[in-house]
Amino acid sequence: MEGAIILHETLHEMHKRKKDGVILKLDFEKAYDKVDWKFLQQTLRMKGFEPRWCKWIDQVVRGGSVAVKVNDEIGNFFQTKKGLRQGDPLSPLLFNLVADMLAVLIQRTSEHGKIHGVIPHLVDDGLSILQYADDTILFMEHDLEDAKNLKLVLSAFERLSGLKINFHKSELLCFGKAIEVEREYALLFGCKTGSYTLKYLGLPMHYRKLSNKDWKEVEERFQKRLGSWKGKLLSVGGRLVLINSVLSSLAMYMLSFFEVPKGIIKKLDYYRSRFFWQSDEHKKKYRLARWSVLCKPKECGGLGIQNLEVQNKCLLRGLAKLVWQNLLRKKYLAKKTIMQVQKQRGDSHFWTGLMGVKDTFSSFGSFKLQDGLQIRFWEDCWLGNQSLEKIYPSLYNLVRNKNVVVAKVLERVPLNVSFRRAIIGDNLKAWHEIVANVVDINLRGQKDRFTWDASKNGTFTVNSMYKKLMFGNVIPRQSFIWKLRLPLKIKIFLWYLKEGVILTKDNLAKRRWKGSLRCCFCRSHETIQYLFFDCPMVIFRGTHWARLWSLLLKEEDGNMLKNYCKVLEMRVLEFFSNYGWNFRGRIEAYTVV
């Protein structure tokens, strides 16, 4: 995750500063099958493994045998001479140790001045390599001699480790003046020249903001997955489960890194909505409720479908811990805190998204004052339940330096705050109140601490922020429908009934349906109230059931409903809900109105 952000920020920085450089994305051929066992042992010893550990690892990797299957016939087993077994839980760890030796070789070459990394002003000694298993990207400044040295290092690594680099599948990208000799670099490495958008760890990478075209892959994943599902054979409960557990999670990886355009969110919601309601281009299907209502939590009257736009904000805030990575700190923060930094024109796509959720995040927490170096005096919540900006907005508008930290304000008496003009009247009174509250505060040597108020232990989680944004100021209340021991499709039907969206004839008329509004049982005007509670057919089936249904719509009588449902047979309730509605549909189909 950190490597993907570093690559994105590196591309952005090189383009923004118009730096000269070369980027080489390597492709390894059958990586696991090529590892040399002797080199693996040398690597383990170099990493400080004891002899007995080296012996155990050697026994593990040499202990396998292989057979070739041709035309469903398995041949004789034979011993392998190199490589790591696929599926072995140790293999990824051992391969990482071997692949890391490439970084060691490049680092030593760089220390001798034979290779120079890019953006040395952000990364000490320059950035030369990004590596995650076999996903490897190399960086160097524009210099053909450096390129020749790098090619020698790669050739030496191939001979030592046994790994083979597919140069004809590798990609080369040039920046600045290096573009003029891009062909020479490509011939030297024997690779093709790449183009944007660059793929790394499954993510599209570009120096600019990703376009809708770059997000096309996410849409294709949705279409591919939906194409393999037979939604019409699933109940509405099954479709709801698949949407939340599969469809909504398909985009989570990319949602974690970049702010998603609203147009893409709408398209993804369209695919999810079409699957839930099972509509297509050839058949019109009524949508009983707005998608925004379905995305509300169950505690707020919805079906609990994930809101991708809100989830995107929460996941972006989850990456705020990466701001302490050296590259990001030097590029954006300098000596400031993330709360003091404002969004600037020309910031990278990742940083712009992070700045967009910063204020929302800070509004759900509070600071505990220690040294005062990270807390903004006016804009952060550290004195009471609100920031001074919100408590004294008129006085705040007169302040010259609105981003000043607490330590700077309290460094002398009188307080180190300057105003654009003399304060009088209510503003002067407000200032005296502030001085009286802070004059006796003593700063400590420890760092300021932020407490996340949306969780009990004060620690930020993506889930807690999602709930906070979705609930808003509404007090969550668990609907008793979801506590019933019934199939999910029946619960959803009861939710339709409670929301009053079932397609009775009066609701169909609101959707410009032309037909008789008479009840198919007794020829009266058909509404939800009449069909389920007032119709003689329902009363004939049992007045106490009608009363029970009535209670379902009145959740204020939750205790009485709970007592009813404790003694209620599941199959009986199922019959009086879903089956009763289907029975009405069959009668309607065979009745001439």
C-alpha positions as CSV (number, residue, x, y, z in Angstrom):
1,M,0.0,0.0,0.0
2,E,2.8,2.4,0.9
3,G,4.7,1.5,-2.3
4,A,1.8,2.4,-4.5
5,I,1.4,5.8,-2.9
6,I,5.2,6.5,-3.2
7,L,5.1,5.6,-6.9
8,H,2.1,7.9,-7.5
9,E,3.8,10.8,-5.6
10,T,7.1,10.2,-7.5
11,L,5.4,10.4,-10.9
12,H,3.6,13.5,-9.8
13,E,6.7,15.2,-8.4
14,M,8.8,14.4,-11.5
15,H,6.2,15.8,-13.8
16,K,5.4,18.8,-11.7
17,R,9.1,19.8,-11.2
18,K,9.9,18.8,-14.8
19,K,12.7,16.4,-13.7
20,D,14.7,14.2,-16.1
21,G,14.6,10.6,-15.3
22,V,13.9,7.0,-16.4
23,I,11.5,4.4,-14.9
24,L,11.8,0.7,-15.7
25,K,9.0,-1.7,-14.7
26,L,10.4,-5.2,-14.6
27,D,8.6,-8.5,-15.4
28,F,10.0,-11.7,-14.0
29,E,9.6,-15.0,-15.9
30,K,8.1,-17.8,-13.8
31,A,9.5,-16.2,-10.7
32,Y,9.0,-19.1,-8.2
33,D,10.3,-21.8,-10.5
34,K,13.6,-20.1,-11.2
35,V,15.0,-19.5,-7.7
36,D,18.5,-20.9,-7.2
37,W,18.8,-22.9,-4.0
38,K,22.4,-22.0,-3.4
39,F,21.7,-18.3,-3.7
40,L,18.8,-18.8,-1.3
41,Q,21.2,-20.3,1.3
42,Q,23.6,-17.4,0.8
43,T,20.8,-14.9,1.2
44,L,19.7,-16.6,4.5
45,R,23.2,-16.5,5.9
46,M,23.6,-12.9,4.9
47,K,20.3,-12.0,6.6
48,G,21.7,-13.5,9.8
49,F,19.8,-16.8,10.0
50,E,21.5,-19.5,12.1
51,P,22.9,-22.6,10.4
52,R,20.1,-24.8,11.8
53,W,17.5,-22.5,10.2
54,C,19.3,-22.6,6.9
55,K,19.4,-26.4,7.1
56,W,15.7,-26.6,7.8
57,I,14.9,-24.3,4.9
58,D,17.1,-26.3,2.6
59,Q,15.3,-29.6,3.6
60,V,12.0,-27.9,2.9
61,V,12.8,-26.6,-0.6
62,R,14.5,-29.8,-1.7
63,G,11.9,-32.2,-0.3
64,G,9.5,-32.0,-3.2
65,S,9.1,-34.0,-6.4
66,V,7.3,-33.3,-9.6
67,A,5.5,-35.3,-12.2
68,V,4.3,-34.2,-15.7
69,K,0.7,-34.8,-16.7
70,V,0.1,-35.4,-20.4
71,N,-3.3,-36.4,-21.8
72,D,-4.6,-37.2,-18.3
73,E,-1.7,-39.5,-17.8
74,I,0.7,-38.8,-14.9
75,G,4.3,-39.7,-15.6
76,N,7.1,-40.7,-13.2
77,F,8.0,-38.4,-10.3
78,F,11.5,-36.8,-10.3
79,Q,13.4,-34.4,-8.1
80,T,13.6,-30.7,-8.9
81,K,16.9,-28.9,-8.9
82,K,15.7,-25.3,-8.3
83,G,12.6,-23.2,-7.6
84,L,10.0,-22.8,-4.8
85,R,6.8,-24.8,-4.7
86,Q,3.6,-23.0,-5.5
87,G,1.1,-23.1,-2.7
88,D,3.7,-23.6,0.0
89,P,3.1,-21.0,2.8
90,L,6.8,-20.6,3.1
91,S,7.4,-19.8,-0.6
92,P,6.3,-16.2,-0.6
93,L,8.5,-15.4,2.4
94,L,11.5,-17.1,0.9
95,F,11.0,-15.4,-2.5
96,N,10.8,-12.0,-0.9
97,L,14.2,-12.6,0.7
98,V,15.7,-13.6,-2.7
99,A,14.0,-10.6,-4.5
100,D,15.2,-8.2,-1.8
101,M,18.8,-8.9,-2.8
102,L,18.2,-6.9,-6.0
103,A,17.5,-3.9,-3.8
104,V,20.8,-4.6,-1.9
105,L,22.8,-4.7,-5.1
106,I,21.3,-1.5,-6.4
107,Q,21.8,0.2,-3.1
108,R,25.5,-0.7,-3.1
109,T,25.9,0.4,-6.7
110,S,24.2,3.7,-5.8
111,E,26.6,4.2,-2.8
112,H,29.5,3.9,-5.2
113,G,28.0,6.6,-7.4
114,K,27.3,4.3,-10.4
115,I,23.5,4.8,-10.3
116,H,21.7,7.9,-9.2
117,G,18.1,7.7,-7.9
118,V,15.4,10.3,-8.6
119,I,13.9,13.0,-6.4
120,P,16.9,13.1,-4.0
121,H,15.3,16.2,-2.3
122,L,12.5,14.0,-1.0
123,V,14.2,10.7,-0.5
124,D,17.7,10.4,1.0
125,D,20.2,9.4,-1.7
126,G,17.4,9.3,-4.2
127,L,14.7,6.7,-5.0
128,S,16.2,3.8,-7.0
129,I,13.8,0.9,-6.4
130,L,10.3,0.1,-5.3
131,Q,9.7,-3.6,-4.7
132,Y,6.8,-5.8,-3.5
133,A,7.5,-9.5,-4.2
134,D,8.0,-9.7,-8.0
135,D,6.4,-6.3,-8.7
136,T,9.5,-4.2,-9.2
137,I,10.0,-0.7,-10.5
138,L,13.5,0.9,-10.9
139,F,14.2,4.6,-11.1
140,M,17.3,6.5,-12.2
141,E,18.3,9.9,-13.4
142,H,18.7,10.7,-17.1
143,D,22.2,9.3,-17.8
144,L,23.0,6.6,-20.4
145,E,26.1,5.5,-18.3
146,D,23.8,4.9,-15.3
147,A,21.6,2.9,-17.5
148,K,24.5,0.7,-18.6
149,N,25.5,0.2,-15.0
150,L,21.9,-0.8,-14.1
151,K,21.8,-3.3,-16.9
152,L,25.0,-4.9,-15.6
153,V,23.5,-5.1,-12.1
154,L,20.3,-6.8,-13.5
155,S,22.4,-9.3,-15.5
156,A,24.5,-10.1,-12.4
157,F,21.3,-10.6,-10.3
158,E,19.9,-13.0,-13.0
159,R,23.1,-15.1,-12.9
160,L,23.3,-15.2,-9.1
161,S,19.7,-15.7,-8.2
162,G,18.5,-17.8,-11.1
163,L,15.6,-15.4,-11.7
164,K,15.1,-14.4,-15.3
165,I,13.8,-10.9,-16.3
166,N,11.5,-10.7,-19.2
167,F,12.9,-7.6,-20.8
168,H,10.6,-7.9,-23.8
169,K,7.6,-7.7,-21.4
170,S,9.1,-5.0,-19.2
171,E,8.2,-1.3,-19.8
172,L,10.2,1.9,-19.9
173,L,9.0,5.4,-19.1
174,C,11.1,8.6,-19.6
175,F,10.7,12.0,-18.1
176,G,12.0,15.4,-19.3
177,K,15.0,15.4,-21.6
178,A,15.2,11.6,-21.4
179,I,12.3,11.4,-23.7
180,E,14.6,12.6,-26.5
181,V,16.7,9.4,-26.2
182,E,13.9,7.1,-25.1
183,R,14.6,4.8,-28.1
184,E,18.2,4.4,-27.0
185,Y,17.2,3.4,-23.5
186,A,14.7,0.9,-24.9
187,L,17.3,-0.7,-27.1
188,L,19.8,-0.8,-24.2
189,F,17.4,-2.7,-21.9
190,G,15.7,-4.6,-24.8
191,C,12.3,-3.6,-23.6
192,K,9.3,-1.7,-25.0
193,T,8.4,1.9,-24.2
194,G,5.4,2.1,-21.9
195,S,2.6,4.6,-21.7
196,Y,0.2,6.0,-19.1
197,T,-1.7,4.7,-17.3
198,L,1.0,2.5,-15.6
199,K,-0.2,-0.5,-13.6
200,Y,1.4,-1.3,-10.3
201,L,0.0,-3.7,-7.6
202,G,-3.2,-3.7,-9.5
203,L,-3.7,0.0,-9.4
204,P,-3.6,2.5,-12.3
205,M,-0.8,5.0,-11.8
206,H,-0.6,8.5,-13.4
207,Y,1.0,11.8,-12.5
208,R,-2.3,13.5,-13.0
209,K,-5.8,12.8,-11.6
210,L,-7.2,9.6,-12.9
211,S,-9.8,10.1,-15.6
212,N,-13.0,8.2,-16.1
213,K,-11.2,6.0,-18.7
214,D,-8.7,4.9,-16.0
215,W,-11.6,3.8,-13.9
216,K,-13.1,1.6,-16.7
217,E,-11.4,-1.5,-15.2
218,V,-13.6,-1.2,-12.1
219,E,-16.7,-1.0,-14.2
220,E,-15.6,-4.1,-16.2
221,R,-15.1,-6.0,-13.0
222,F,-18.7,-5.3,-12.1
223,Q,-20.0,-6.3,-15.5
224,K,-17.9,-9.5,-15.6
225,R,-19.1,-10.5,-12.2
226,L,-22.8,-9.7,-12.9
227,G,-22.6,-11.6,-16.2
228,S,-21.8,-14.8,-14.3
229,W,-24.7,-14.5,-11.9
230,K,-28.3,-15.5,-12.5
231,G,-30.0,-12.8,-10.5
232,K,-33.5,-13.9,-11.6
233,L,-32.9,-17.2,-9.9
234,L,-32.0,-15.5,-6.6
235,S,-34.4,-14.1,-4.0
236,V,-34.2,-10.5,-3.1
237,G,-32.5,-11.5,0.1
238,G,-29.8,-13.4,-1.8
239,R,-29.3,-10.4,-4.1
240,L,-28.9,-8.1,-1.2
241,V,-26.3,-10.3,0.4
242,L,-24.3,-10.6,-2.9
243,I,-24.4,-6.8,-3.4
244,N,-22.9,-6.1,0.1
245,S,-20.5,-9.0,0.3
246,V,-19.2,-9.1,-3.3
247,L,-20.2,-6.2,-5.6
248,S,-19.5,-3.5,-3.1
249,S,-16.1,-5.0,-2.2
250,L,-14.9,-5.2,-5.8
251,A,-14.0,-1.5,-5.9
252,M,-12.7,-1.2,-2.3
253,Y,-9.0,-1.6,-3.2
254,M,-9.1,1.5,-5.5
255,L,-11.5,3.4,-3.2
256,S,-8.7,3.1,-0.5
257,F,-6.2,5.1,-2.6
258,F,-8.0,7.7,-4.7
259,E,-11.0,10.0,-4.5
260,V,-13.5,8.5,-7.0
261,P,-15.3,10.8,-9.4
262,K,-19.0,11.1,-8.8
263,G,-19.7,10.0,-12.3
264,I,-18.0,6.6,-11.6
265,I,-19.9,6.3,-8.3
266,K,-23.1,6.8,-10.2
267,K,-22.2,4.1,-12.7
268,L,-21.3,1.6,-10.0
269,D,-24.5,2.4,-8.2
270,Y,-26.4,1.8,-11.4
271,Y,-24.9,-1.7,-11.8
272,R,-25.8,-2.5,-8.2
273,S,-29.3,-1.1,-8.5
274,R,-30.0,-2.9,-11.7
275,F,-28.9,-6.2,-10.1
276,F,-31.0,-5.6,-7.0
277,W,-34.2,-4.8,-8.9
278,Q,-33.4,-7.3,-11.7
279,S,-34.2,-4.8,-14.5
280,D,-32.8,-4.8,-18.0
281,E,-33.0,-2.8,-21.2
282,H,-35.8,-5.0,-22.6
283,K,-38.1,-5.2,-19.6
284,K,-39.2,-2.3,-17.4
285,K,-38.9,-3.0,-13.7
286,Y,-40.4,-0.8,-11.0
287,R,-37.9,0.4,-8.4
288,L,-39.9,0.5,-5.1
289,A,-37.5,2.9,-3.3
290,R,-34.8,5.4,-4.0
291,W,-31.3,4.1,-4.0
292,S,-30.3,6.6,-1.4
293,V,-32.9,5.1,0.9
294,L,-31.6,1.6,0.3
295,C,-28.1,2.8,1.2
296,K,-29.2,4.0,4.6
297,P,-28.2,1.8,7.6
298,K,-30.9,-0.5,8.8
299,E,-30.9,1.5,12.1
300,C,-31.9,4.6,10.0
301,G,-34.7,3.0,8.0
302,G,-32.7,1.6,5.0
303,L,-31.6,-1.8,3.8
304,G,-27.9,-1.3,4.8
305,I,-26.4,-1.3,1.3
306,Q,-23.0,0.2,1.4
307,N,-22.7,3.8,0.3
308,L,-19.6,3.9,-1.9
309,E,-19.1,7.6,-1.8
310,V,-19.1,7.7,2.0
311,Q,-17.0,4.5,2.1
312,N,-14.4,6.2,-0.2
313,K,-14.0,9.1,2.2
314,C,-13.6,6.8,5.2
315,L,-11.0,4.6,3.4
316,L,-9.0,7.6,2.4
317,R,-8.8,8.8,6.0
318,G,-7.6,5.4,6.9
319,L,-4.4,6.1,4.8
320,A,-3.6,9.3,6.8
321,K,-1.1,7.3,8.8
322,L,1.1,7.3,5.7
323,V,1.7,11.1,6.0
324,W,4.6,10.3,8.4
325,Q,6.3,8.5,5.5
326,N,9.4,10.6,4.7
327,L,8.5,11.4,1.1
328,L,5.0,12.7,2.0
329,R,6.3,14.6,5.0
330,K,9.0,16.4,3.0
331,K,6.7,17.1,0.0
332,Y,3.7,18.5,1.7
333,L,4.1,19.0,5.5
334,A,7.6,20.3,6.1
335,K,7.4,21.4,9.7
336,K,3.6,21.7,9.7
337,T,1.0,19.2,10.9
338,I,-1.6,17.7,8.6
339,M,-4.3,19.8,10.2
340,Q,-2.3,23.0,9.4
341,V,-1.8,22.1,5.7
342,Q,-4.4,23.3,3.2
343,K,-5.3,21.8,-0.2
344,Q,-3.2,23.5,-2.9
345,R,-3.6,23.7,-6.7
346,G,-1.3,21.2,-8.3
347,D,-1.4,18.6,-5.4
348,S,-1.4,15.0,-6.4
349,H,-4.6,13.0,-6.8
350,F,-4.0,11.1,-3.5
351,W,-3.2,14.1,-1.5
352,T,-6.2,16.1,-2.8
353,G,-8.5,13.3,-1.7
354,L,-6.9,13.1,1.7
355,M,-7.2,16.9,2.2
356,G,-10.9,16.6,1.2
357,V,-11.7,14.4,4.2
358,K,-9.4,16.0,6.7
359,D,-11.9,18.5,8.1
360,T,-14.7,15.9,8.3
361,F,-12.4,13.7,10.2
362,S,-11.3,16.4,12.7
363,S,-14.9,17.3,13.4
364,F,-15.5,13.9,14.9
365,G,-12.7,14.1,17.4
366,S,-10.9,16.3,20.0
367,F,-7.4,17.0,21.0
368,K,-5.7,16.5,24.3
369,L,-3.3,19.3,24.9
370,Q,0.3,18.4,25.7
371,D,3.1,20.5,24.0
372,G,0.7,22.5,21.8
373,L,2.8,22.1,18.6
374,Q,0.2,20.2,16.6
375,I,-3.1,21.8,17.7
376,R,-4.4,24.8,15.9
377,F,-5.5,27.5,18.4
378,W,-8.6,28.6,16.6
379,E,-9.7,25.7,14.3
380,D,-9.2,22.6,16.3
381,C,-11.4,21.3,19.1
382,W,-9.2,21.4,22.2
383,L,-10.9,23.7,24.6
384,G,-14.4,22.4,25.3
385,N,-16.7,20.6,22.8
386,Q,-16.3,23.0,19.9
387,S,-13.4,24.9,18.3
388,L,-12.9,28.6,19.1
389,E,-13.7,29.3,15.5
390,K,-17.2,28.1,15.9
391,I,-17.8,29.5,19.4
392,Y,-16.5,33.0,18.4
393,P,-17.0,33.3,14.6
394,S,-17.0,37.1,14.6
395,L,-13.7,37.3,16.5
396,Y,-12.2,34.6,14.4
397,N,-12.8,36.6,11.2
398,L,-10.6,39.4,12.6
399,V,-7.6,37.2,13.3
400,R,-4.6,37.6,11.0
401,N,-3.0,34.1,11.4
402,K,-5.8,31.6,11.6
403,N,-3.6,28.5,11.4
404,V,-1.4,29.5,14.4
405,V,-0.8,26.6,16.9
406,V,-1.5,26.7,20.6
407,A,2.2,26.7,21.6
408,K,2.8,29.8,19.5
409,V,-0.1,31.6,21.1
410,L,0.9,30.7,24.6
411,E,4.6,31.4,24.2
412,R,4.3,34.9,25.8
413,V,1.9,37.1,27.8
414,P,-0.1,38.8,26.6
415,L,-1.1,36.1,24.2
416,N,0.6,36.1,20.8
417,V,-2.4,36.8,18.7
418,S,-2.8,39.8,16.3
419,F,-6.0,41.2,14.8
420,R,-6.6,43.1,11.6
421,R,-8.2,45.9,13.5
422,A,-8.9,46.9,17.1
423,I,-11.5,44.8,18.8
424,I,-14.4,46.4,20.7
425,G,-17.8,45.5,22.1
426,D,-18.8,41.9,22.0
427,N,-15.5,40.9,20.3
428,L,-13.5,42.4,23.1
429,K,-15.7,40.6,25.7
430,A,-15.2,37.3,23.8
431,W,-11.4,37.8,23.7
432,H,-11.4,38.4,27.5
433,E,-13.3,35.1,27.9
434,I,-10.7,33.2,25.9
435,V,-7.8,34.8,27.8
436,A,-9.4,33.8,31.1
437,N,-9.8,30.2,29.9
438,V,-6.2,29.7,28.6
439,V,-4.0,32.0,30.8
440,D,-3.4,29.3,33.4
441,I,-2.7,26.5,30.9
442,N,0.8,24.9,31.2
443,L,2.2,23.0,28.3
444,R,4.0,19.7,28.7
445,G,6.8,18.0,27.0
446,Q,4.8,15.1,25.4
447,K,3.2,15.3,22.0
448,D,-0.4,16.4,21.5
449,R,-2.9,13.5,21.2
450,F,-6.0,13.2,19.1
451,T,-8.9,11.3,20.4
452,W,-11.5,9.8,18.1
453,D,-14.9,10.4,19.7
454,A,-16.8,8.1,17.4
455,S,-15.4,4.9,19.1
456,K,-15.4,3.9,22.8
457,N,-11.6,3.4,23.0
458,G,-10.8,6.7,21.1
459,T,-9.1,4.8,18.2
460,F,-10.0,5.6,14.6
461,T,-11.5,2.8,12.5
462,V,-13.0,3.0,9.0
463,N,-16.2,1.4,10.2
464,S,-16.8,3.9,13.0
465,M,-16.3,6.9,10.7
466,Y,-18.7,5.3,8.1
467,K,-21.4,4.9,10.8
468,K,-20.8,8.5,12.0
469,L,-21.3,9.9,8.5
470,M,-24.3,7.7,7.7
471,F,-26.1,8.2,11.0
472,G,-25.4,12.0,11.2
473,N,-27.4,13.4,14.0
474,V,-30.0,10.7,13.9
475,I,-30.2,8.4,16.9
476,P,-29.8,4.9,15.5
477,R,-32.7,2.6,16.3
478,Q,-32.6,-1.0,15.3
479,S,-35.9,-1.9,13.5
480,F,-37.5,-5.0,15.0
481,I,-38.0,-6.4,11.5
482,W,-34.3,-7.3,11.3
483,K,-34.4,-9.2,14.6
484,L,-37.2,-11.6,13.5
485,R,-36.1,-15.2,12.9
486,L,-37.2,-15.2,9.3
487,P,-35.6,-15.6,5.9
488,L,-34.1,-12.4,4.7
489,K,-36.5,-12.1,1.7
490,I,-39.4,-12.1,4.2
491,K,-37.8,-9.4,6.3
492,I,-37.3,-7.3,3.1
493,F,-40.9,-7.8,2.2
494,L,-41.9,-6.6,5.7
495,W,-39.6,-3.5,5.1
496,Y,-41.5,-2.8,1.9
497,L,-44.7,-3.0,3.8
498,K,-43.5,-0.7,6.5
499,E,-42.3,1.8,4.0
500,G,-45.5,1.7,2.1
501,V,-43.9,1.0,-1.3
502,I,-45.6,-2.3,-2.2
503,L,-47.1,-2.1,-5.7
504,T,-50.8,-2.1,-4.7
505,K,-53.0,-0.6,-7.3
506,D,-53.1,2.9,-5.7
507,N,-49.2,3.0,-5.9
508,L,-49.3,1.7,-9.5
509,A,-51.6,4.6,-10.3
510,K,-49.1,7.0,-9.0
511,R,-46.6,5.6,-11.5
512,R,-49.1,6.3,-14.4
513,W,-50.4,2.8,-14.5
514,K,-53.8,2.7,-16.2
515,G,-56.2,0.1,-14.8
516,S,-58.9,-0.6,-12.3
517,L,-58.1,0.3,-8.7
518,R,-60.5,-2.3,-7.3
519,C,-59.4,-5.0,-4.9
520,C,-59.3,-8.4,-6.5
521,F,-61.0,-10.0,-3.4
522,C,-63.9,-7.7,-2.8
523,R,-63.9,-5.0,-5.5
524,S,-63.2,-2.1,-3.2
525,H,-60.5,0.6,-3.7
526,E,-57.1,-1.2,-3.2
527,T,-54.5,0.4,-0.9
528,I,-51.9,-1.2,1.4
529,Q,-54.0,-0.3,4.4
530,Y,-57.1,-1.9,2.9
531,L,-55.5,-4.9,1.3
532,F,-53.6,-6.0,4.4
533,F,-55.8,-4.8,7.2
534,D,-59.3,-3.7,6.2
535,C,-60.2,-6.2,3.5
536,P,-62.9,-8.8,4.6
537,M,-60.7,-11.5,3.2
538,V,-57.9,-10.5,5.7
539,I,-60.4,-10.1,8.5
540,F,-61.9,-13.5,7.7
541,R,-58.4,-15.1,8.0
542,G,-58.2,-13.8,11.6
543,T,-58.5,-10.4,13.2
544,H,-55.6,-10.9,15.5
545,W,-53.2,-11.4,12.6
546,A,-54.4,-8.1,11.1
547,R,-53.7,-6.5,14.5
548,L,-50.2,-8.0,14.5
549,W,-49.5,-6.5,11.0
550,S,-50.9,-3.2,12.3
551,L,-48.4,-3.3,15.1
552,L,-45.6,-3.9,12.6
553,L,-46.2,-0.5,11.1
554,K,-46.3,1.1,14.6
555,E,-42.8,0.5,16.0
556,E,-43.7,2.6,19.0
557,D,-45.5,-0.5,20.2
558,G,-42.2,-2.5,20.0
559,N,-42.6,-4.3,23.3
560,M,-46.1,-5.6,22.4
561,L,-44.9,-6.7,18.9
562,K,-42.0,-8.4,20.5
563,N,-44.3,-10.4,22.8
564,Y,-46.4,-11.4,19.8
565,C,-43.5,-12.5,17.8
566,K,-42.0,-14.6,20.6
567,V,-44.9,-17.1,20.3
568,L,-45.4,-16.7,16.6
569,E,-44.4,-19.6,14.3
570,M,-42.0,-18.6,11.6
571,R,-43.9,-20.4,8.8
572,V,-47.2,-18.8,9.8
573,L,-45.7,-15.3,9.7
574,E,-44.1,-16.1,6.4
575,F,-47.4,-17.3,5.0
576,F,-49.2,-14.1,6.0
577,S,-46.6,-11.9,4.4
578,N,-44.9,-13.1,1.3
579,Y,-47.2,-16.0,0.4
580,G,-50.3,-13.9,1.0
581,W,-49.0,-11.3,-1.4
582,N,-48.2,-13.9,-4.0
583,F,-51.6,-15.4,-3.6
584,R,-53.2,-12.0,-4.4
585,G,-51.0,-11.7,-7.5
586,R,-52.2,-15.1,-8.8
587,I,-55.8,-14.2,-8.3
588,E,-55.3,-10.8,-10.0
589,A,-53.7,-12.6,-13.0
590,Y,-56.8,-14.7,-13.5
591,T,-59.4,-12.1,-12.7
592,V,-61.0,-10.0,-15.4
593,V,-61.4,-6.5,-14.0
